[in-house]
Amino acid sequence: MNAKANQTTGARIRVKQVKSGVGGTQRQRQTLRGLGFRRLYQTVELEDSPSVRGMITAIAHLVRVEE
């Protein structure tokens, strides 16, 4: 199996926005948008990568990871 096939079959992670980004900094709001959130209580499914995990950590008080 080649490396490209491993990238396309990577693990996925479901994240739900549970608090609004309105009172947060512009950087936090941009991180929410970068993860694909458009509204409160929306759930998005993302590739489980170190960069996505870092973005989730940066706004951990606004989101919840669903298993």
mmCIF file as Biopython writes it, N, C-alpha, C and O atoms, coordinates in Angstrom:
data_model
#
loop_
_atom_site.group_PDB
_atom_site.id
_atom_site.type_symbol
_atom_site.label_atom_id
_atom_site.label_alt_id
_atom_site.label_comp_id
_atom_site.label_asym_id
_atom_site.label_entity_id
_atom_site.label_seq_id
_atom_site.pdbx_PDB_ins_code
_atom_site.Cartn_x
_atom_site.Cartn_y
_atom_site.Cartn_z
_atom_site.occupancy
_atom_site.B_iso_or_equiv
_atom_site.auth_seq_id
_atom_site.auth_asym_id
_atom_site.pdbx_PDB_model_num
ATOM 1   N N  . MET A ? 1  ? 0.850   -1.183 0.000  1.0 0.0 1  A 1 
ATOM 2   C CA . MET A ? 1  ? 0.000   0.000  0.000  1.0 0.0 1  A 1 
ATOM 3   C C  . MET A ? 1  ? 0.895   1.245  0.000  1.0 0.0 1  A 1 
ATOM 4   O O  . MET A ? 1  ? 1.887   1.291  0.728  1.0 0.0 1  A 1 
ATOM 5   N N  . ASN A ? 2  ? 0.561   2.229  -0.791 1.0 0.0 2  A 1 
ATOM 6   C CA . ASN A ? 2  ? 1.393   3.429  -0.853 1.0 0.0 2  A 1 
ATOM 7   C C  . ASN A ? 2  ? 0.971   4.464  0.188  1.0 0.0 2  A 1 
ATOM 8   O O  . ASN A ? 2  ? -0.085  4.332  0.807  1.0 0.0 2  A 1 
ATOM 9   N N  . ALA A ? 3  ? 1.794   5.492  0.379  1.0 0.0 3  A 1 
ATOM 10  C CA . ALA A ? 3  ? 1.558   6.501  1.404  1.0 0.0 3  A 1 
ATOM 11  C C  . ALA A ? 3  ? 0.309   7.324  1.116  1.0 0.0 3  A 1 
ATOM 12  O O  . ALA A ? 3  ? -0.379  7.748  2.044  1.0 0.0 3  A 1 
ATOM 13  N N  . LYS A ? 4  ? 0.011   7.551  -0.149 1.0 0.0 4  A 1 
ATOM 14  C CA . LYS A ? 4  ? -1.159  8.350  -0.494 1.0 0.0 4  A 1 
ATOM 15  C C  . LYS A ? 4  ? -2.455  7.651  -0.064 1.0 0.0 4  A 1 
ATOM 16  O O  . LYS A ? 4  ? -3.398  8.313  0.371  1.0 0.0 4  A 1 
ATOM 17  N N  . ALA A ? 5  ? -2.507  6.349  -0.180 1.0 0.0 5  A 1 
ATOM 18  C CA . ALA A ? 5  ? -3.690  5.603  0.246  1.0 0.0 5  A 1 
ATOM 19  C C  . ALA A ? 5  ? -3.889  5.728  1.751  1.0 0.0 5  A 1 
ATOM 20  O O  . ALA A ? 5  ? -5.025  5.793  2.222  1.0 0.0 5  A 1 
ATOM 21  N N  . ASN A ? 6  ? -2.802  5.761  2.507  1.0 0.0 6  A 1 
ATOM 22  C CA . ASN A ? 6  ? -2.909  5.914  3.953  1.0 0.0 6  A 1 
ATOM 23  C C  . ASN A ? 6  ? -3.471  7.281  4.326  1.0 0.0 6  A 1 
ATOM 24  O O  . ASN A ? 6  ? -4.211  7.394  5.304  1.0 0.0 6  A 1 
ATOM 25  N N  . GLN A ? 7  ? -3.144  8.296  3.585  1.0 0.0 7  A 1 
ATOM 26  C CA . GLN A ? 7  ? -3.636  9.636  3.876  1.0 0.0 7  A 1 
ATOM 27  C C  . GLN A ? 7  ? -5.135  9.743  3.623  1.0 0.0 7  A 1 
ATOM 28  O O  . GLN A ? 7  ? -5.833  10.432 4.368  1.0 0.0 7  A 1 
ATOM 29  N N  . THR A ? 8  ? -5.631  9.095  2.616  1.0 0.0 8  A 1 
ATOM 30  C CA . THR A ? 8  ? -7.046  9.203  2.291  1.0 0.0 8  A 1 
ATOM 31  C C  . THR A ? 8  ? -7.910  8.354  3.200  1.0 0.0 8  A 1 
ATOM 32  O O  . THR A ? 8  ? -9.107  8.613  3.325  1.0 0.0 8  A 1 
ATOM 33  N N  . THR A ? 9  ? -7.334  7.343  3.840  1.0 0.0 9  A 1 
ATOM 34  C CA . THR A ? 9  ? -8.109  6.489  4.729  1.0 0.0 9  A 1 
ATOM 35  C C  . THR A ? 9  ? -7.833  6.824  6.183  1.0 0.0 9  A 1 
ATOM 36  O O  . THR A ? 9  ? -8.015  5.975  7.056  1.0 0.0 9  A 1 
ATOM 37  N N  . GLY A ? 10 ? -7.392  8.053  6.462  1.0 0.0 10 A 1 
ATOM 38  C CA . GLY A ? 10 ? -7.061  8.471  7.813  1.0 0.0 10 A 1 
ATOM 39  C C  . GLY A ? 10 ? -8.273  8.507  8.724  1.0 0.0 10 A 1 
ATOM 40  O O  . GLY A ? 10 ? -9.417  8.486  8.271  1.0 0.0 10 A 1 
ATOM 41  N N  . ALA A ? 11 ? -7.997  8.560  10.003 1.0 0.0 11 A 1 
ATOM 42  C CA . ALA A ? 11 ? -9.057  8.594  11.013 1.0 0.0 11 A 1 
ATOM 43  C C  . ALA A ? 11 ? -9.793  9.922  10.945 1.0 0.0 11 A 1 
ATOM 44  O O  . ALA A ? 11 ? -9.238  10.942 10.537 1.0 0.0 11 A 1 
ATOM 45  N N  . ARG A ? 12 ? -11.042 9.886  11.352 1.0 0.0 12 A 1 
ATOM 46  C CA . ARG A ? 12 ? -11.870 11.088 11.364 1.0 0.0 12 A 1 
ATOM 47  C C  . ARG A ? 12 ? -12.247 11.404 12.810 1.0 0.0 12 A 1 
ATOM 48  O O  . ARG A ? 12 ? -12.268 10.517 13.664 1.0 0.0 12 A 1 
ATOM 49  N N  . ILE A ? 13 ? -12.541 12.665 13.072 1.0 0.0 13 A 1 
ATOM 50  C CA . ILE A ? 13 ? -12.924 13.102 14.405 1.0 0.0 13 A 1 
ATOM 51  C C  . ILE A ? 13 ? -14.143 14.011 14.285 1.0 0.0 13 A 1 
ATOM 52  O O  . ILE A ? 13 ? -14.197 14.868 13.403 1.0 0.0 13 A 1 
ATOM 53  N N  . ARG A ? 14 ? -15.121 13.823 15.171 1.0 0.0 14 A 1 
ATOM 54  C CA . ARG A ? 14 ? -16.332 14.646 15.156 1.0 0.0 14 A 1 
ATOM 55  C C  . ARG A ? 14 ? -16.235 15.674 16.279 1.0 0.0 14 A 1 
ATOM 56  O O  . ARG A ? 14 ? -15.949 15.334 17.427 1.0 0.0 14 A 1 
ATOM 57  N N  . VAL A ? 15 ? -16.477 16.937 15.929 1.0 0.0 15 A 1 
ATOM 58  C CA . VAL A ? 15 ? -16.369 18.031 16.884 1.0 0.0 15 A 1 
ATOM 59  C C  . VAL A ? 15 ? -17.658 18.846 16.838 1.0 0.0 15 A 1 
ATOM 60  O O  . VAL A ? 15 ? -18.179 19.134 15.760 1.0 0.0 15 A 1 
ATOM 61  N N  . LYS A ? 16 ? -18.168 19.215 18.012 1.0 0.0 16 A 1 
ATOM 62  C CA . LYS A ? 16 ? -19.408 19.988 18.102 1.0 0.0 16 A 1 
ATOM 63  C C  . LYS A ? 16 ? -19.123 21.311 18.794 1.0 0.0 16 A 1 
ATOM 64  O O  . LYS A ? 16 ? -18.454 21.347 19.827 1.0 0.0 16 A 1 
ATOM 65  N N  . GLN A ? 17 ? -19.629 22.397 18.226 1.0 0.0 17 A 1 
ATOM 66  C CA . GLN A ? 17 ? -19.485 23.708 18.850 1.0 0.0 17 A 1 
ATOM 67  C C  . GLN A ? 17 ? -20.565 23.847 19.923 1.0 0.0 17 A 1 
ATOM 68  O O  . GLN A ? 17 ? -21.753 23.720 19.628 1.0 0.0 17 A 1 
ATOM 69  N N  . VAL A ? 18 ? -20.156 24.107 21.164 1.0 0.0 18 A 1 
ATOM 70  C CA . VAL A ? 18 ? -21.109 24.176 22.272 1.0 0.0 18 A 1 
ATOM 71  C C  . VAL A ? 18 ? -21.222 25.565 22.878 1.0 0.0 18 A 1 
ATOM 72  O O  . VAL A ? 18 ? -22.130 25.821 23.668 1.0 0.0 18 A 1 
ATOM 73  N N  . LYS A ? 19 ? -20.305 26.475 22.518 1.0 0.0 19 A 1 
ATOM 74  C CA . LYS A ? 19 ? -20.382 27.856 22.990 1.0 0.0 19 A 1 
ATOM 75  C C  . LYS A ? 19 ? -20.096 28.797 21.830 1.0 0.0 19 A 1 
ATOM 76  O O  . LYS A ? 19 ? -19.413 28.441 20.870 1.0 0.0 19 A 1 
ATOM 77  N N  . SER A ? 20 ? -20.624 29.986 21.940 1.0 0.0 20 A 1 
ATOM 78  C CA . SER A ? 20 ? -20.478 30.975 20.887 1.0 0.0 20 A 1 
ATOM 79  C C  . SER A ? 20 ? -19.088 31.606 20.908 1.0 0.0 20 A 1 
ATOM 80  O O  . SER A ? 20 ? -18.467 31.727 21.964 1.0 0.0 20 A 1 
ATOM 81  N N  . GLY A ? 21 ? -18.617 32.000 19.752 1.0 0.0 21 A 1 
ATOM 82  C CA . GLY A ? 21 ? -17.342 32.684 19.644 1.0 0.0 21 A 1 
ATOM 83  C C  . GLY A ? 21 ? -17.467 34.192 19.706 1.0 0.0 21 A 1 
ATOM 84  O O  . GLY A ? 21 ? -16.475 34.898 19.529 1.0 0.0 21 A 1 
ATOM 85  N N  . VAL A ? 22 ? -18.671 34.706 19.955 1.0 0.0 22 A 1 
ATOM 86  C CA . VAL A ? 22 ? -18.920 36.143 19.916 1.0 0.0 22 A 1 
ATOM 87  C C  . VAL A ? 22 ? -18.044 36.910 20.905 1.0 0.0 22 A 1 
ATOM 88  O O  . VAL A ? 22 ? -17.504 37.955 20.545 1.0 0.0 22 A 1 
ATOM 89  N N  . GLY A ? 23 ? -17.887 36.431 22.129 1.0 0.0 23 A 1 
ATOM 90  C CA . GLY A ? 23 ? -17.106 37.151 23.132 1.0 0.0 23 A 1 
ATOM 91  C C  . GLY A ? 23 ? -15.626 36.887 23.042 1.0 0.0 23 A 1 
ATOM 92  O O  . GLY A ? 23 ? -14.850 37.478 23.793 1.0 0.0 23 A 1 
ATOM 93  N N  . GLY A ? 24 ? -15.210 36.015 22.144 1.0 0.0 24 A 1 
ATOM 94  C CA . GLY A ? 24 ? -13.809 35.636 22.034 1.0 0.0 24 A 1 
ATOM 95  C C  . GLY A ? 24 ? -13.014 36.587 21.170 1.0 0.0 24 A 1 
ATOM 96  O O  . GLY A ? 24 ? -13.532 37.573 20.645 1.0 0.0 24 A 1 
ATOM 97  N N  . THR A ? 25 ? -11.754 36.266 21.042 1.0 0.0 25 A 1 
ATOM 98  C CA . THR A ? 25 ? -10.884 37.095 20.207 1.0 0.0 25 A 1 
ATOM 99  C C  . THR A ? 25 ? -11.132 36.795 18.729 1.0 0.0 25 A 1 
ATOM 100 O O  . THR A ? 25 ? -11.768 35.801 18.379 1.0 0.0 25 A 1 
ATOM 101 N N  . GLN A ? 26 ? -10.624 37.662 17.884 1.0 0.0 26 A 1 
ATOM 102 C CA . GLN A ? 26 ? -10.771 37.449 16.448 1.0 0.0 26 A 1 
ATOM 103 C C  . GLN A ? 26 ? -10.073 36.159 16.026 1.0 0.0 26 A 1 
ATOM 104 O O  . GLN A ? 26 ? -10.558 35.447 15.147 1.0 0.0 26 A 1 
ATOM 105 N N  . ARG A ? 27 ? -8.960  35.864 16.641 1.0 0.0 27 A 1 
ATOM 106 C CA . ARG A ? 27 ? -8.228  34.634 16.312 1.0 0.0 27 A 1 
ATOM 107 C C  . ARG A ? 27 ? -9.051  33.392 16.647 1.0 0.0 27 A 1 
ATOM 108 O O  . ARG A ? 27 ? -9.028  32.419 15.894 1.0 0.0 27 A 1 
ATOM 109 N N  . GLN A ? 28 ? -9.782  33.413 17.774 1.0 0.0 28 A 1 
ATOM 110 C CA . GLN A ? 28 ? -10.634 32.280 18.124 1.0 0.0 28 A 1 
ATOM 111 C C  . GLN A ? 28 ? -11.782 32.129 17.136 1.0 0.0 28 A 1 
ATOM 112 O O  . GLN A ? 28 ? -12.126 31.013 16.747 1.0 0.0 28 A 1 
ATOM 113 N N  . ARG A ? 29 ? -12.368 33.234 16.734 1.0 0.0 29 A 1 
ATOM 114 C CA . ARG A ? 29 ? -13.456 33.177 15.749 1.0 0.0 29 A 1 
ATOM 115 C C  . ARG A ? 29 ? -12.942 32.651 14.414 1.0 0.0 29 A 1 
ATOM 116 O O  . ARG A ? 29 ? -13.630 31.880 13.745 1.0 0.0 29 A 1 
ATOM 117 N N  . GLN A ? 30 ? -11.746 33.061 14.026 1.0 0.0 30 A 1 
ATOM 118 C CA . GLN A ? 30 ? -11.162 32.573 12.777 1.0 0.0 30 A 1 
ATOM 119 C C  . GLN A ? 30 ? -10.852 31.083 12.850 1.0 0.0 30 A 1 
ATOM 120 O O  . GLN A ? 30 ? -10.970 30.374 11.851 1.0 0.0 30 A 1 
ATOM 121 N N  . THR A ? 31 ? -10.461 30.608 14.020 1.0 0.0 31 A 1 
ATOM 122 C CA . THR A ? 31 ? -10.200 29.179 14.194 1.0 0.0 31 A 1 
ATOM 123 C C  . THR A ? 31 ? -11.493 28.389 14.060 1.0 0.0 31 A 1 
ATOM 124 O O  . THR A ? 31 ? -11.506 27.328 13.436 1.0 0.0 31 A 1 
ATOM 125 N N  . LEU A ? 32 ? -12.585 28.891 14.640 1.0 0.0 32 A 1 
ATOM 126 C CA . LEU A ? 32 ? -13.884 28.238 14.481 1.0 0.0 32 A 1 
ATOM 127 C C  . LEU A ? 32 ? -14.251 28.123 13.010 1.0 0.0 32 A 1 
ATOM 128 O O  . LEU A ? 32 ? -14.682 27.064 12.555 1.0 0.0 32 A 1 
ATOM 129 N N  . ARG A ? 33 ? -14.081 29.210 12.266 1.0 0.0 33 A 1 
ATOM 130 C CA . ARG A ? 33 ? -14.409 29.193 10.831 1.0 0.0 33 A 1 
ATOM 131 C C  . ARG A ? 33 ? -13.472 28.262 10.075 1.0 0.0 33 A 1 
ATOM 132 O O  . ARG A ? 33 ? -13.894 27.571 9.148  1.0 0.0 33 A 1 
ATOM 133 N N  . GLY A ? 34 ? -12.201 28.243 10.466 1.0 0.0 34 A 1 
ATOM 134 C CA . GLY A ? 34 ? -11.229 27.378 9.816  1.0 0.0 34 A 1 
ATOM 135 C C  . GLY A ? 34 ? -11.554 25.902 9.989  1.0 0.0 34 A 1 
ATOM 136 O O  . GLY A ? 34 ? -11.247 25.086 9.120  1.0 0.0 34 A 1 
ATOM 137 N N  . LEU A ? 35 ? -12.173 25.564 11.106 1.0 0.0 35 A 1 
ATOM 138 C CA . LEU A ? 35 ? -12.591 24.179 11.339 1.0 0.0 35 A 1 
ATOM 139 C C  . LEU A ? 35 ? -13.900 23.855 10.633 1.0 0.0 35 A 1 
ATOM 140 O O  . LEU A ? 35 ? -14.294 22.691 10.563 1.0 0.0 35 A 1 
ATOM 141 N N  . GLY A ? 36 ? -14.575 24.872 10.109 1.0 0.0 36 A 1 
ATOM 142 C CA . GLY A ? 36 ? -15.792 24.635 9.342  1.0 0.0 36 A 1 
ATOM 143 C C  . GLY A ? 36 ? -17.082 24.941 10.070 1.0 0.0 36 A 1 
ATOM 144 O O  . GLY A ? 36 ? -18.162 24.644 9.560  1.0 0.0 36 A 1 
ATOM 145 N N  . PHE A ? 37 ? -16.993 25.536 11.267 1.0 0.0 37 A 1 
ATOM 146 C CA . PHE A ? 37 ? -18.205 25.861 12.009 1.0 0.0 37 A 1 
ATOM 147 C C  . PHE A ? 37 ? -18.857 27.113 11.449 1.0 0.0 37 A 1 
ATOM 148 O O  . PHE A ? 37 ? -18.182 28.098 11.149 1.0 0.0 37 A 1 
ATOM 149 N N  . ARG A ? 38 ? -20.169 27.065 11.313 1.0 0.0 38 A 1 
ATOM 150 C CA . ARG A ? 38 ? -20.927 28.213 10.834 1.0 0.0 38 A 1 
ATOM 151 C C  . ARG A ? 38 ? -21.997 28.634 11.821 1.0 0.0 38 A 1 
ATOM 152 O O  . ARG A ? 38 ? -22.446 29.780 11.794 1.0 0.0 38 A 1 
ATOM 153 N N  . ARG A ? 39 ? -22.416 27.725 12.696 1.0 0.0 39 A 1 
ATOM 154 C CA . ARG A ? 39 ? -23.464 28.066 13.670 1.0 0.0 39 A 1 
ATOM 155 C C  . ARG A ? 39 ? -23.270 27.270 14.952 1.0 0.0 39 A 1 
ATOM 156 O O  . ARG A ? 39 ? -22.565 26.261 14.969 1.0 0.0 39 A 1 
ATOM 157 N N  . LEU A ? 40 ? -23.889 27.724 16.001 1.0 0.0 40 A 1 
ATOM 158 C CA . LEU A ? 40 ? -23.818 27.094 17.308 1.0 0.0 40 A 1 
ATOM 159 C C  . LEU A ? 40 ? -24.470 25.712 17.269 1.0 0.0 40 A 1 
ATOM 160 O O  . LEU A ? 40 ? -25.477 25.520 16.587 1.0 0.0 40 A 1 
ATOM 161 N N  . TYR A ? 41 ? -23.908 24.766 17.986 1.0 0.0 41 A 1 
ATOM 162 C CA . TYR A ? 41 ? -24.369 23.371 18.081 1.0 0.0 41 A 1 
ATOM 163 C C  . TYR A ? 41 ? -24.203 22.584 16.783 1.0 0.0 41 A 1 
ATOM 164 O O  . TYR A ? 41 ? -24.766 21.497 16.648 1.0 0.0 41 A 1 
ATOM 165 N N  . GLN A ? 42 ? -23.454 23.104 15.845 1.0 0.0 42 A 1 
ATOM 166 C CA . GLN A ? 42 ? -23.167 22.385 14.616 1.0 0.0 42 A 1 
ATOM 167 C C  . GLN A ? 42 ? -22.076 21.343 14.887 1.0 0.0 42 A 1 
ATOM 168 O O  . GLN A ? 42 ? -21.155 21.594 15.664 1.0 0.0 42 A 1 
ATOM 169 N N  . THR A ? 43 ? -22.183 20.197 14.257 1.0 0.0 43 A 1 
ATOM 170 C CA . THR A ? 43 ? -21.167 19.156 14.352 1.0 0.0 43 A 1 
ATOM 171 C C  . THR A ? 43 ? -20.467 19.029 13.010 1.0 0.0 43 A 1 
ATOM 172 O O  . THR A ? 43 ? -21.113 18.965 11.964 1.0 0.0 43 A 1 
ATOM 173 N N  . VAL A ? 44 ? -19.133 18.993 13.049 1.0 0.0 44 A 1 
ATOM 174 C CA . VAL A ? 44 ? -18.348 18.817 11.831 1.0 0.0 44 A 1 
ATOM 175 C C  . VAL A ? 44 ? -17.459 17.591 12.001 1.0 0.0 44 A 1 
ATOM 176 O O  . VAL A ? 44 ? -17.028 17.271 13.109 1.0 0.0 44 A 1 
ATOM 177 N N  . GLU A ? 45 ? -17.194 16.918 10.901 1.0 0.0 45 A 1 
ATOM 178 C CA . GLU A ? 45 ? -16.319 15.761 10.899 1.0 0.0 45 A 1 
ATOM 179 C C  . GLU A ? 45 ? -15.035 16.156 10.179 1.0 0.0 45 A 1 
ATOM 180 O O  . GLU A ? 45 ? -15.064 16.577 9.023  1.0 0.0 45 A 1 
ATOM 181 N N  . LEU A ? 46 ? -13.909 16.017 10.876 1.0 0.0 46 A 1 
ATOM 182 C CA . LEU A ? 46 ? -12.629 16.470 10.362 1.0 0.0 46 A 1 
ATOM 183 C C  . LEU A ? 46 ? -11.622 15.329 10.355 1.0 0.0 46 A 1 
ATOM 184 O O  . LEU A ? 46 ? -11.786 14.333 11.060 1.0 0.0 46 A 1 
ATOM 185 N N  . GLU A ? 47 ? -10.577 15.490 9.546  1.0 0.0 47 A 1 
ATOM 186 C CA . GLU A ? 47 ? -9.486  14.533 9.542  1.0 0.0 47 A 1 
ATOM 187 C C  . GLU A ? 47 ? -8.716  14.674 10.853 1.0 0.0 47 A 1 
ATOM 188 O O  . GLU A ? 47 ? -8.432  15.790 11.288 1.0 0.0 47 A 1 
ATOM 189 N N  . ASP A ? 48 ? -8.380  13.564 11.478 1.0 0.0 48 A 1 
ATOM 190 C CA . ASP A ? 48 ? -7.652  13.583 12.749 1.0 0.0 48 A 1 
ATOM 191 C C  . ASP A ? 48 ? -6.166  13.755 12.463 1.0 0.0 48 A 1 
ATOM 192 O O  . ASP A ? 48 ? -5.449  12.780 12.237 1.0 0.0 48 A 1 
ATOM 193 N N  . SER A ? 49 ? -5.710  15.011 12.475 1.0 0.0 49 A 1 
ATOM 194 C CA . SER A ? 49 ? -4.313  15.317 12.205 1.0 0.0 49 A 1 
ATOM 195 C C  . SER A ? 49 ? -3.781  16.228 13.312 1.0 0.0 49 A 1 
ATOM 196 O O  . SER A ? 49 ? -4.570  16.826 14.043 1.0 0.0 49 A 1 
ATOM 197 N N  . PRO A ? 50 ? -2.471  16.344 13.447 1.0 0.0 50 A 1 
ATOM 198 C CA . PRO A ? 50 ? -1.913  17.210 14.481 1.0 0.0 50 A 1 
ATOM 199 C C  . PRO A ? 50 ? -2.351  18.675 14.346 1.0 0.0 50 A 1 
ATOM 200 O O  . PRO A ? 50 ? -2.551  19.351 15.355 1.0 0.0 50 A 1 
ATOM 201 N N  . SER A ? 51 ? -2.499  19.164 13.129 1.0 0.0 51 A 1 
ATOM 202 C CA . SER A ? 51 ? -2.900  20.556 12.950 1.0 0.0 51 A 1 
ATOM 203 C C  . SER A ? 51 ? -4.338  20.779 13.402 1.0 0.0 51 A 1 
ATOM 204 O O  . SER A ? 51 ? -4.643  21.802 14.015 1.0 0.0 51 A 1 
ATOM 205 N N  . VAL A ? 52 ? -5.220  19.834 13.104 1.0 0.0 52 A 1 
ATOM 206 C CA . VAL A ? 52 ? -6.615  19.942 13.537 1.0 0.0 52 A 1 
ATOM 207 C C  . VAL A ? 52 ? -6.693  19.814 15.053 1.0 0.0 52 A 1 
ATOM 208 O O  . VAL A ? 52 ? -7.441  20.550 15.697 1.0 0.0 52 A 1 
ATOM 209 N N  . ARG A ? 53 ? -5.929  18.888 15.629 1.0 0.0 53 A 1 
ATOM 210 C CA . ARG A ? 53 ? -5.905  18.744 17.087 1.0 0.0 53 A 1 
ATOM 211 C C  . ARG A ? 53 ? -5.430  20.037 17.761 1.0 0.0 53 A 1 
ATOM 212 O O  . ARG A ? 53 ? -5.951  20.415 18.811 1.0 0.0 53 A 1 
ATOM 213 N N  . GLY A ? 54 ? -4.449  20.711 17.165 1.0 0.0 54 A 1 
ATOM 214 C CA . GLY A ? 54 ? -3.967  21.972 17.713 1.0 0.0 54 A 1 
ATOM 215 C C  . GLY A ? 54 ? -5.027  23.059 17.663 1.0 0.0 54 A 1 
ATOM 216 O O  . GLY A ? 54 ? -5.156  23.846 18.601 1.0 0.0 54 A 1 
ATOM 217 N N  . MET A ? 55 ? -5.790  23.109 16.570 1.0 0.0 55 A 1 
ATOM 218 C CA . MET A ? 55 ? -6.864  24.094 16.463 1.0 0.0 55 A 1 
ATOM 219 C C  . MET A ? 55 ? -7.949  23.807 17.501 1.0 0.0 55 A 1 
ATOM 220 O O  . MET A ? 55 ? -8.495  24.736 18.096 1.0 0.0 55 A 1 
ATOM 221 N N  . ILE A ? 56 ? -8.263  22.535 17.721 1.0 0.0 56 A 1 
ATOM 222 C CA . ILE A ? 56 ? -9.263  22.167 18.719 1.0 0.0 56 A 1 
ATOM 223 C C  . ILE A ? 56 ? -8.777  22.564 20.117 1.0 0.0 56 A 1 
ATOM 224 O O  . ILE A ? 56 ? -9.555  23.065 20.928 1.0 0.0 56 A 1 
ATOM 225 N N  . THR A ? 57 ? -7.504  22.341 20.391 1.0 0.0 57 A 1 
ATOM 226 C CA . THR A ? 57 ? -6.941  22.707 21.691 1.0 0.0 57 A 1 
ATOM 227 C C  . THR A ? 57 ? -7.016  24.218 21.922 1.0 0.0 57 A 1 
ATOM 228 O O  . THR A ? 57 ? -7.253  24.665 23.044 1.0 0.0 57 A 1 
ATOM 229 N N  . ALA A ? 58 ? -6.816  24.994 20.870 1.0 0.0 58 A 1 
ATOM 230 C CA . ALA A ? 58 ? -6.836  26.451 20.990 1.0 0.0 58 A 1 
ATOM 231 C C  . ALA A ? 58 ? -8.220  26.986 21.350 1.0 0.0 58 A 1 
ATOM 232 O O  . ALA A ? 58 ? -8.334  28.050 21.959 1.0 0.0 58 A 1 
ATOM 233 N N  . ILE A ? 59 ? -9.273  26.256 20.977 1.0 0.0 59 A 1 
ATOM 234 C CA . ILE A ? 59 ? -10.630 26.707 21.281 1.0 0.0 59 A 1 
ATOM 235 C C  . ILE A ? 59 ? -11.398 25.638 22.059 1.0 0.0 59 A 1 
ATOM 236 O O  . ILE A ? 59 ? -12.603 25.462 21.875 1.0 0.0 59 A 1 
ATOM 237 N N  . ALA A ? 60 ? -10.685 24.934 22.922 1.0 0.0 60 A 1 
ATOM 238 C CA . ALA A ? 60 ? -11.277 23.810 23.665 1.0 0.0 60 A 1 
ATOM 239 C C  . ALA A ? 60 ? -12.459 24.242 24.519 1.0 0.0 60 A 1 
ATOM 240 O O  . ALA A ? 60 ? -13.347 23.433 24.786 1.0 0.0 60 A 1 
ATOM 241 N N  . HIS A ? 61 ? -12.491 25.498 24.955 1.0 0.0 61 A 1 
ATOM 242 C CA . HIS A ? 61 ? -13.592 25.986 25.786 1.0 0.0 61 A 1 
ATOM 243 C C  . HIS A ? 61 ? -14.856 26.259 24.978 1.0 0.0 61 A 1 
ATOM 244 O O  . HIS A ? 61 ? -15.907 26.535 25.556 1.0 0.0 61 A 1 
ATOM 245 N N  . LEU A ? 62 ? -14.771 26.187 23.657 1.0 0.0 62 A 1 
ATOM 246 C CA . LEU A ? 62 ? -15.921 26.462 22.789 1.0 0.0 62 A 1 
ATOM 247 C C  . LEU A ? 62 ? -16.467 25.212 22.110 1.0 0.0 62 A 1 
ATOM 248 O O  . LEU A ? 62 ? -17.579 25.229 21.582 1.0 0.0 62 A 1 
ATOM 249 N N  . VAL A ? 63 ? -15.696 24.129 22.118 1.0 0.0 63 A 1 
ATOM 250 C CA . VAL A ? 63 ? -16.096 22.921 21.391 1.0 0.0 63 A 1 
ATOM 251 C C  . VAL A ? 63 ? -16.027 21.689 22.276 1.0 0.0 63 A 1 
ATOM 252 O O  . VAL A ? 63 ? -15.431 21.704 23.353 1.0 0.0 63 A 1 
ATOM 253 N N  . ARG A ? 64 ? -16.653 20.623 21.797 1.0 0.0 64 A 1 
ATOM 254 C CA . ARG A ? 64 ? -16.606 19.321 22.483 1.0 0.0 64 A 1 
ATOM 255 C C  . ARG A ? 64 ? -16.344 18.260 21.434 1.0 0.0 64 A 1 
ATOM 256 O O  . ARG A ? 64 ? -16.989 18.232 20.385 1.0 0.0 64 A 1 
ATOM 257 N N  . VAL A ? 65 ? -15.383 17.379 21.727 1.0 0.0 65 A 1 
ATOM 258 C CA . VAL A ? 65 ? -15.057 16.285 20.819 1.0 0.0 65 A 1 
ATOM 259 C C  . VAL A ? 65 ? -15.996 15.137 21.105 1.0 0.0 65 A 1 
ATOM 260 O O  . VAL A ? 65 ? -16.125 14.700 22.249 1.0 0.0 65 A 1 
ATOM 261 N N  . GLU A ? 66 ? -16.660 14.642 20.057 1.0 0.0 66 A 1 
ATOM 262 C CA . GLU A ? 66 ? -17.585 13.520 20.188 1.0 0.0 66 A 1 
ATOM 263 C C  . GLU A ? 66 ? -16.886 12.258 19.710 1.0 0.0 66 A 1 
ATOM 264 O O  . GLU A ? 66 ? -16.248 12.263 18.657 1.0 0.0 66 A 1 
ATOM 265 N N  . GLU A ? 67 ? -16.996 11.212 20.446 1.0 0.0 67 A 1 
ATOM 266 C CA . GLU A ? 67 ? -16.367 9.940  20.065 1.0 0.0 67 A 1 
ATOM 267 C C  . GLU A ? 67 ? -17.350 9.025  19.427 1.0 0.0 67 A 1 
ATOM 268 O O  . GLU A ? 67 ? -16.996 7.910  19.043 1.0 0.0 67 A 1 
#
